[in-house]
Amino acid sequence: MKVSGVDLESIAEEFGTPTYVIDFERVRENYTRLNEALECPHVIAYAYKANHEPELVRMLALMGSGATVPSAYGVMLARWAGVSPDKVVLVGPSPSRYDLEEALRYGALISLESESEASVLEKMGRARVMVRVNTGIEAGAHPSLVTGGKKSKFGLPPRRALMLLKSLRSTMDVEGIHTHIGSQILSIEPFKRAVELIMKLVRDFGEVKVIDMGGGLGIPYLNEEAFPLEEYSDIVCDAASQVGATLFVESGRYIVGDAGYLLTRVNYVKEVGEEKWLLIDAGMNDFLRPALYNAKHRIIAEGNGPKERYLVAGPVCESADVFGEYYLPRLKEGDLIAIGDVGAYGFSMASRYNLRPLPAVVSVDEGRYRLLRERESFGRAIF
């Protein structure tokens, strides 16, 4: 198994498993494709929650990327990476005062999600702000990925968002309107509807500097069609250009999703009745998406002969620690497999649950590999 000319077995031998691998070449390709497709003044405010590996975000910053961050630490990481304050956006439904203070201090653009949050920020000082609109459009590959539904905790309904925008004119530097309807969206229709609603608000409010359409651009994990990027670009760029605004896009998954692999070895092969279990050394603590979202990721394995049916599961003491049903070559204890398309919401959602150390992270780039993050030691993980 090779990625960008690098043998994954060599990485597993040197750094052990489970280990995350990030293909930096692929990240650059994805970022460039998105950047070139957006033919209007824009900022790709890369979503740090998808993958916040420091060397990754610094590479993207050098390519011109902005940053969408969920916390004070995200602001600090963007500053460390060299992202200009005018390209940093603080986004989240319940930022702490510490989060707001750090964003205000750095000069980041703050997306306000409630009147209450706006009141707290007004006491801190004059800030660059926009208001997040809950469009009521339900879009996303799983109910937990829908952020624009009418009962969602995110943002404000259109009328209230407009009222808040108008009320902040005298106390804040109101720059624009923000929305984020969901994640892992592969259809253009939800974005069309969201743009129409945002444009109505813009016309009612008046001049804006920024229209932030959030993220949500999906990737094909299995056999889905690719996201219609050119059509998306036409819609969002046309809207922003009509009002002379800069378009912000908060993509994360689209840039890093298919650039990640999780290397893991087979611990045991176990047959119970008609089921054959492939028990691996990576678990839901290392990679949560299958347990959290019922997500299915491709598995890469080498071997000869006909494929066999396996239930692939990890070592965590939870029934939910199952990656799914797969047809794979005959495998045995010690064999290496790679779980694909884990560059987004992989390591960034990992935990130490079941007293398991966080995995190592390695980059591959132009035929070479480099350790970015060591596997946790007992002392660091426990004490």
Number of C-alpha atoms within 10 A of each C-alpha: 14 10 21 16 13 17 15 20 17 13 21 19 10 9 17 16 21 25 25 27 28 29 23 22 16 20 22 17 14 18 22 13 13 18 19 11 16 20 15 20 13 19 22 26 26 31 27 28 19 22 25 21 17 15 14 20 24 20 16 23 21 12 13 17 22 29 34 31 28 19 22 19 14 23 29 16 20 27 17 12 20 18 23 17 19 14 22 27 30 24 23 20 15 15 17 14 14 12 22 22 17 19 26 22 13 17 19 24 24 27 26 30 27 20 19 10 17 20 12 13 21 14 9 12 13 15 22 19 26 29 28 30 29 28 23 17 18 18 24 22 16 15 13 11 17 21 25 26 18 15 11 13 15 24 26 24 18 19 12 16 24 19 12 19 23 14 14 18 11 9 13 18 14 24 22 25 26 25 26 26 26 26 24 21 23 21 17 15 11 16 22 14 12 21 20 13 14 21 17 11 17 16 11 11 15 10 14 18 16 22 29 29 23 24 25 26 26 26 20 17 18 10 7 10 12 13 18 13 16 13 13 19 18 14 15 24 22 16 19 24 15 9 17 16 21 19 24 26 28 25 25 29 28 25 27 29 26 21 26 29 26 26 26 23 21 21 18 16 16 13 11 7 6 6 11 16 19 25 21 24 18 26 27 26 25 26 25 23 20 17 19 13 13 14 14 17 18 15 18 15 15 13 11 9 8 9 13 12 15 22 17 20 22 25 17 19 11 12 9 16 21 22 27 15 15 17 13 19 17 16 20 13 13 13 17 23 22 24 20 20 24 27 26 24 22 22 25 17 16 18 17 14 14 13 12 19 21 22 26 21 21 21 21 24 16 12 12 12 22 12 15 17 17 13 19 15 12 11 8 10 13 11 5
